[in-house]
């Protein structure tokens, strides 16, 4: 007997109403649950972009592993880069529960159909940059990811709990590195200042465009995929980071930054959104280099995937015979 599916308008409206009620009741949407196609696509876009960012983000730091100034710093950086690879794995696996394959996600990245965080298209020119990446870049990521622990999609929410714990370690080691540089020699302090100057604005860009200019924010907020707006998250990051800059004794990269007593927040200068658009659309300092490296590494690993496919093909007849 052939099973039939009721795709009538009334049935779809009922499913949508039940879905929206779950969201309103703060229940998690699970892979087996019915969901609107637009919700699924929105999640695939955001989660795969997040996974790509973790993996591409290994490159600017991996560049400094062999040049770390001490064995302790090398061990810390190795652990951090390894963590980022694990984060990518969690997020790719979580995204696959939405019906897309890992191969499809990687192809979208390598053909520039999918994006990743613009911050990783900037070079790490000095050892102080490794501190700035840990402190500012991972610090900005934590601000965003803490709220994602409450995202409406279950697999994404659960992945973020572990990722946030590890990102907190990354932020602390980055700040410790910057602290030692800022309190060191005049040359080391200048190196720390230069790193702060170059990574401050790109770190603010990580939260995305203003909410009024964001193509996805409103719908993501409605479905509770996102729990806070781009501008609110950016403000939170600025407010928590400025006192840290003061402790370091470094100069603020933004001459317009000042405390607003009435708002209870810092006011800041305007971001160069044209630079953001250029970088996110593939015209940043390292866009070509990052993707070229990723493609080469992927192609070099084809023999491993081929071996896995051969092993699976060999095992399948044995499994079929056992069932028979």
N, C-alpha and C positions, 0 to 999 in steps of 0.2 A: 504494500500500500504506500503510495507516494504521500509524503508529508507536505502540507500546504502551509504557507505563511500568510497571515493577515496583514497586508500592507495598506489597508484602507486609511483614509484620512483620519477617521475617528480613532483608530488604533494607534497611529503615529502621534496624534495629539495626546492620547492618554500616556504613552511611553514618555513623551517629552515632559508632561506634567509630573510624572513620577520621578523622572531624572532631576528636574529642577527642584522638586521637594527634597530630594536627598541632599542636593547642594545646600539648600536653605537650612536643613537640619544638621549640617556639618558632618554628614556621613561621607565616607570615602567611596569614590567610584572605582570599582575593580574591573580587571580585564574582561571578566565574564558578563559584566553588566551591560545593558543597552546604553548607548550614548549617541548623541547626534554626530553626524559625520564631521561637522564643522568643529566640534569639540575635539574629536580624535585628530583632525589635521592640525589644529592649533597646538595640541600637545606634542605631536610629532615634530612640528617646527621648533618649538621651544626646547624640548628635551634633547633632540638631536643636535641642535645648536649648542646646547650646554655640554653635551658629550664631546663634540668637535673641539670646543674651547679647551676642555681639560687636556685632550691629546695634543693639540697644536701648542698649547701652553707649556708642554714639556721642552720644546725646542729652545727658547731663549735662556732657560735655566740649565738644560743639559749641556749647553755650550760652555759652561763654566765649571763643570765637574772636575775636569782634569787640571784646572787652573786654580782650584780652591787654595787659599793661603795656609791651611792647616789640615791635619787629618780629621780633627773634630768638625771643621766646616765642611769638609768633603763628605763625611758620614751624614751630616744633617741634610746637605743638598741632595745626596743620593736618595735618602729616605723620602724627601719631599717630592722629587721627580717620580719616584716609584708610586707614591700616593696618588699623584695626578693621573698616572696610567690606570690605577685602580678605579678612580672616580669615573674615568671615561668608560671603563668596563661596566660598572654599576649602571651608568646612565644609558649606555647602548642596550644593555640587557632589559632595563625597564622600558625603553622605547619599543623594543621588539614585541612586548606584550600588546602593542597597539596594532599589530599586523603588518609591520614593515620589517624587512630583513636588514641585517648588518651590512650586507653588500650594497643594498640600495642606498643606505645612509652614507656609506663611504663614497659611492659613486656621485651622489649629490654634492658632497663636499669637494671632491676632486674636480668636478665639472663646474664649480662655482654656483650651483643652484642653491646650495645651503651655505649659511654664513656661520662665523664663529666670532667670539669677542674681539673687537677691534684692537684692544690693548696689546694683543700678542703679535701685532704687525709692527711693533716698535722694537728696535734692537737693544740688547743689553751691552753697553759699551764699556762698562767698568765693573769691578767687583761690588761697588756700592749699589749698582743697579739690582743685584740679587737681593740686597736688603730692601730696596724700594719695592721690588716686585712682591716679596713676601709681606711687607708691611702694608703697602697701599693697595696693590692689585688683589691680593688675597683678603685684605681687610675689607675692600669694597665688595668682594664676592660673598664674604660672610654676612654682611649687612643684608644683601639680597637673599641669600640662601637660608638664613634663619627663618624668614617669613615663608619660604618654600617648604619648610617642614610641615606647614599646615595647608599645603596645596590640596586641592580636592581629589587628585588622582592618587590612589593608594600606593602603587609601586614607586612613583616619583617622590612622594612624601617620605616613604620609608628609606629610600636611598639617601635622601638629603640629611637624615638624622646622623648617619655615620660620616657622611662627607663633611658636615659642619664641624664635627669633633676634630677631624684631621686638619681642616682648614684653620681652625683656631691655633693649632700647633704651628702651622706655616706662618700665620700672622705674627705670632710671638717671636719666632726665630728671626723673622725679617726685621722686626723692631729692635731686637737685641743687637743684630748686626749693625743697623743704622746708629744705634746708641753708641756702640764702641767706636764707630767711624767718627761720629760727631764730637766725641769727647777725646779723640786722638790728636794726632799732629795737625798742623794747619792744612797740610796737603790732604790729609784724610777727611777733615771737616769740609773742605772745599769739594771733594769728591762726593760726599754725602749730599751737600747742597745742590750740586749739579744733577745728581740722580733724582732728588726731590723735585727740582724745577722741571725736569723732562717728563716725569711720570705723574705729576699732580693732575694736569688737565686730562690726559688720556684716561686716568683712573675715574674721573668724574664722568667721562663719556661712557664708561662701562654700563651705567644705569639706563642708557638709551636716551632718545630725544625727549623733549618736554612732552607731558601727557597729551597736550592739545595737538601735537604733531605725530603721535605714535599711532601706527595703523592697527595695532593689536591690543593695546592696553585696556580699552574700555570693555571689550568682550571678555578678555582674560580675567578682568576684575569681576565681571558679572558671574562668570562660572567659577570663581575662586581658584582659578589656576594660579593667578597672582593675587597676593593678599594686600599689597601696598603699591602705590603708584611710583613711577620712575622718579618724579620730583621729590616725593616724600622720602624715598630711600636715599636719594642723593643728599638731601638735607641732613638726614641722620648721620651719614658718613662724614660730611663736613663737620658737623657739630662734635663728633667724637674724635676726629683726627686733629683738629686745630690745637687742642690742649697737648696732644702728643708732640706736635711740632715745637711747641713752646718748651717742653721738657728737653727736647734735643738741642735747643738753642739755635735752631736754624731759622732763616728768614722765610716768611710766607711767600709762596710763588705767585699769589694773587694780590696785587696792590690795592684792590678794591674791597678786600675781605675785612669785615668789621662786625662787632657784636651789635645786634639790634635788641635793645632792652625791651621794647614794646612787643616784639614777636617772640622773644626768648630763644632766638636762633641767630646764627651768623648769616649776614648778607654776603654774597660773593659776586664776582664779576661774571660776565656772560661767557659761556663756552664758545669756542670757534666751531660752530656746527658745520661749516663748509669742510673743515679738516676731517671731522667725523664722517661726513658723507663720502669723502674721497677715500678714506681708509677702509670703511665698511664695504665700499663698492669695488675694492681690489687695487686701489692706487696708493696704498701706504708704503712706508719705507721697506717693509719686508714681506708683503703679500706674496709676491712671486716666489721668493725664497722658501717661505713656509710651506706652500703647497707643493713645490718641486721636491722638497725634502720628504714630505709625507708620501707623495706618489712613489718616489724611489724606494722608500722603506717598505711600502705596501707591495711593490713589485718584487723586491728582494725576498719577501716572505711568502711568495707564491708556492714555493716548494713545500712549505709546511702545510698549507691548505690543501695542496694536491695529495700529500701523504694522508691527511685526515680523511679526505674523500675516498681514497683507495681503501683505507682501513674500514670505513663504514660500509663500502660496497662489498668487501670481503665478509664482514660480519652479518650482513643482511640475509644471505642464503642460509647461514647456520641458524639464525633466529627463526626464519620461516620453516625450516625443517623441524625445529623443536616444537613449534606451534602445531605443525601437521602431525 
